[in-house]
Amino acid sequence: MKKKLLAMLCVAAAGCSTQGQVDPDVMQIATTPLTCSNKSQCDVWWQRAQAWVAGHSTYKIDASTDTLIQTVGPDGGKRALAYQITRAANPDGTATIGFAAHCDGSMGCKPNPWEAGADFKQYVRGTAPGTPQSGAKPPQATPTTPHPDAMQGQSIPATNGEAVTQ
């Protein structure tokens, strides 16, 4: 009986130990700066950023300006990500689009903030499947049903819900 319990604990521990690992390719995409080269490209990328947040966020967009896209949240104990996207002009005429995502779930965030960041950056750059190309305006998607993780009722203080800023 004790051997069985010990074996089950080892399996459970092994399953949890890989939970925090991020694929190196995902990490590289997520940490590569998102810098547009001119006003036209920056405007298209900013429209894509707005479309991505509208289509991927569980939470409503609280602010949407030329330099900030921010959702409400995160709500206490929920795993759903809240987003803050910034646009900062650089002295050379380029602009950098920043991505930050965080949750308040004690079991971690869903989706993983690094994976969300990589997906966001691929979408904004136009390298993700289904991304509108060149000057095409992306559809303004609006989530119609909340993400299942946003509906969880537990209110446990986060232990690993730190913000991820890329």
Residue, then its C-alpha position, 0 to 999 in steps of 0.5 A: m500500500k505504501k509503495k503504491l502511494l509513493a509511486m502515485l506521489c512520484v507520478a503526480a510530482a513529475g506531472c507538476s514539475t513540467q508545468g512551468q516550462v516554456d518551449p524555447d521557440v515560444m520563448q524566443i518569439a515572445t521575447t523578440p521586440l515587436t518594432c514596426s518600421n514606419k507609420s503605415q506599418c505601425d498603424v496596421w500592426w496596432q489595428r491587429a493588436q486591437a483585433w487580437v485582444a478583442g478576440h482573445s480576452t475574456y475580459k472587456i477592453d477598458a481602454s483603447t487609445d493610440t498608445l494603450i489597449q488595456t482590459v479589465g481584470p484579472d478577477g480574484g482567483k481566476r486563471a484568465l489573462a488580463y492584457q495591457i498593450t502599449r505603443a511607444a514611439n522611438p526617436d528613429g521614427t519606428a515604434t515598439i509595441g509592448f505586451a503584458a499579460h497576467c492572471d490571478g489564478s493560484m493554478g497558473c494562467k490559462p492560456n500560458p502568458w508566454e504562449a499568448g505573447a508569442d501568438f500575439k506577436q505572430y498575429v501582429r506581425g502577420t506571420a500567424p495563420g489567418t492574419p490579415q495581410s498588408g493594409a487589410k483591416p483585421p476584423q473587430a472580433t468581440p467575444t460573445t461568451p466568457h472564457p470558462d476560466a473567467m467563470q470559476g468562483q474560487s478566490i485564492p490569492a495568486t502564488n504564480g500569477e506574476a505579470v509577464t511583460q514582453 
